[in-house]
Amino acid sequence: MTDALRDTLHIAECRRLRLDEPQSPLLAAARTAHQNSPDRLTLLALPGTDLASAPAARHHVTTAARAWGAPPGLVDSLETVTGELAANALEHGDSWEVVVALSAAAGLLTVGVTDEGRDADALVSVRTESGPEQEHGRGLLITEALADRWGERRVPGGRTVWAEFRTEG
């Protein structure tokens, strides 16, 4: 419990500091990754060096999706995929900061995680080397199974890995 509280306070302090600073380039890049003129958009910058950022990312996305009226099954899928994308960014992105975004537009919810993308080959290796005996590397397979569509896009200063979910039949 003490560790969880410490992690939560650390993330809150990072958020407060970011509010006092000019907008980070990575946050601006994450915003450009959602160029589909979303009806709704929420962004959250988190420490890229803190594993507590993954649960914070999941919480942020699920809270927004519920507030926007997403059905419970879709919220569950968003939570799982957000956790996988955030974990990949934290493990492979080598970033000081990661940004999680959720947008809603034209019958789609799109979740994206933007990092500084220094390890550009990590996504490719995770996609191609995952086997049944491996303990790691299943995140993108899970993403592929749950999302209607997913991919990677280069943005200024990094990359965004995104997943789309249809909200209408």
C-alpha positions as CSV (number, residue, x, y, z in Angstrom):
1,M,0.0,0.0,0.0
2,T,2.8,2.4,0.8
3,D,4.5,1.8,-2.5
4,A,1.2,2.4,-4.4
5,L,0.6,5.6,-2.5
6,R,4.2,6.8,-3.2
7,D,3.8,6.0,-6.9
8,T,0.5,7.8,-7.0
9,L,1.9,10.9,-5.3
10,H,4.9,10.8,-7.7
11,I,2.7,10.7,-10.8
12,A,0.5,13.5,-9.3
13,E,3.6,15.6,-8.7
14,C,4.8,15.0,-12.3
15,R,1.4,16.1,-13.6
16,R,1.5,19.3,-11.5
17,L,5.0,20.2,-12.7
18,R,3.9,19.6,-16.3
19,L,1.0,22.0,-15.8
20,D,3.5,24.7,-14.8
21,E,5.7,24.1,-17.8
22,P,5.1,24.9,-21.5
23,Q,3.5,22.1,-23.4
24,S,6.0,19.2,-23.9
25,P,6.9,18.4,-27.5
26,L,5.8,14.8,-26.9
27,L,2.3,15.9,-25.8
28,A,2.0,18.1,-28.9
29,A,3.1,15.1,-31.0
30,A,0.5,12.9,-29.4
31,R,-2.2,15.5,-30.2
32,T,-1.1,15.4,-33.9
33,A,-1.3,11.6,-34.0
34,H,-5.1,12.0,-33.6
35,Q,-5.6,14.1,-36.7
36,N,-9.0,12.6,-37.5
37,S,-10.7,15.7,-36.0
38,P,-12.0,13.9,-33.0
39,D,-15.3,14.9,-31.4
40,R,-13.6,14.2,-28.0
41,L,-9.9,13.9,-27.1
42,T,-8.2,13.4,-23.7
43,L,-4.5,13.3,-23.2
44,L,-2.4,12.4,-20.2
45,A,1.4,12.7,-19.9
46,L,3.1,10.3,-17.6
47,P,6.6,9.5,-16.5
48,G,8.2,7.1,-19.0
49,T,10.6,5.7,-16.4
50,D,7.9,4.6,-13.9
51,L,6.1,1.3,-14.2
52,A,3.2,2.9,-12.3
53,S,2.4,4.8,-15.4
54,A,0.8,1.7,-17.0
55,P,-2.0,1.4,-14.4
56,A,-2.4,5.2,-14.5
57,A,-2.8,5.1,-18.3
58,R,-5.4,2.3,-18.0
59,H,-7.4,4.2,-15.3
60,H,-7.3,7.4,-17.4
61,V,-8.6,5.7,-20.5
62,T,-11.3,3.7,-18.8
63,T,-12.6,6.7,-16.8
64,A,-12.9,8.7,-20.0
65,A,-14.5,5.8,-22.0
66,R,-17.1,5.3,-19.3
67,A,-17.8,9.0,-19.1
68,W,-18.3,9.0,-22.9
69,G,-20.8,6.2,-22.6
70,A,-18.8,3.3,-24.0
71,P,-20.3,-0.2,-23.3
72,P,-18.7,-2.2,-20.5
73,G,-17.2,-4.8,-22.9
74,L,-15.5,-2.1,-25.0
75,V,-14.2,-0.4,-21.8
76,D,-12.7,-3.8,-20.8
77,S,-11.0,-4.1,-24.2
78,L,-9.7,-0.6,-24.0
79,E,-8.3,-1.2,-20.6
80,T,-6.4,-4.3,-21.7
81,V,-5.0,-2.8,-24.8
82,T,-4.1,0.5,-23.1
83,G,-2.2,-1.5,-20.5
84,E,-0.3,-3.5,-23.2
85,L,0.6,-0.4,-25.3
86,A,1.7,1.5,-22.2
87,A,3.8,-1.5,-21.0
88,N,5.4,-1.7,-24.4
89,A,6.2,2.1,-24.4
90,L,7.6,1.8,-20.9
91,E,9.7,-1.2,-21.7
92,H,10.9,-0.4,-25.2
93,G,10.4,3.3,-25.7
94,D,13.3,4.6,-23.7
95,S,11.4,7.8,-23.0
96,W,11.3,10.2,-20.1
97,E,7.7,10.7,-20.8
98,V,4.8,8.7,-22.4
99,V,1.5,10.2,-23.5
100,V,-1.7,8.2,-23.5
101,A,-4.6,9.5,-25.6
102,L,-8.2,8.5,-26.2
103,S,-10.2,10.0,-28.9
104,A,-13.8,9.6,-30.1
105,A,-14.9,10.3,-33.7
106,A,-17.2,8.9,-36.3
107,G,-18.2,5.7,-34.4
108,L,-14.6,4.9,-33.3
109,L,-12.7,5.1,-30.1
110,T,-8.9,5.3,-30.7
111,V,-6.4,4.8,-27.9
112,G,-2.8,5.7,-28.6
113,V,0.4,5.7,-26.6
114,T,3.2,8.0,-27.7
115,D,6.8,7.7,-26.7
116,E,10.1,9.2,-27.9
117,G,10.5,6.1,-30.0
118,R,14.3,5.7,-29.7
119,D,14.0,1.9,-30.1
120,A,12.3,1.9,-33.5
121,D,13.0,-1.8,-34.0
122,A,11.3,-2.9,-30.8
123,L,7.8,-2.9,-32.2
124,V,8.9,-5.0,-35.2
125,S,10.7,-7.6,-33.0
126,V,7.8,-7.8,-30.6
127,R,5.5,-8.4,-33.5
128,T,7.5,-11.2,-35.1
129,E,9.2,-13.0,-32.3
130,S,6.4,-13.9,-29.9
131,G,6.0,-17.6,-29.4
132,P,3.8,-19.8,-27.2
133,E,6.7,-20.4,-24.7
134,Q,7.7,-16.8,-24.4
135,E,6.8,-14.9,-21.2
136,H,6.9,-11.5,-23.0
137,G,5.9,-10.2,-26.4
138,R,2.2,-11.0,-26.5
139,G,0.9,-7.5,-26.0
140,L,0.6,-6.7,-29.7
141,L,-1.0,-10.1,-30.3
142,I,-3.6,-9.2,-27.6
143,T,-4.0,-5.8,-29.2
144,E,-4.6,-7.4,-32.6
145,A,-7.1,-9.8,-31.2
146,L,-9.1,-7.1,-29.3
147,A,-8.9,-4.0,-31.6
148,D,-10.6,-3.6,-34.9
149,R,-7.5,-2.1,-36.3
150,W,-4.1,-1.0,-34.9
151,G,-0.8,0.3,-36.1
152,E,2.2,2.6,-35.6
153,R,2.7,6.2,-36.8
154,R,5.8,8.3,-36.6
155,V,5.1,11.7,-35.0
156,P,7.5,14.6,-34.4
157,G,9.9,13.5,-31.7
158,G,8.6,10.0,-31.4
159,R,6.0,7.4,-32.4
160,T,2.5,6.6,-31.5
161,V,1.1,3.0,-31.4
162,W,-2.6,3.2,-31.7
163,A,-5.6,0.9,-31.7
164,E,-9.1,1.6,-33.0
165,F,-12.4,0.2,-31.7
166,R,-15.7,0.5,-33.4
167,T,-18.5,1.8,-31.1
168,E,-21.3,1.0,-33.5
169,G,-22.3,-2.4,-34.8
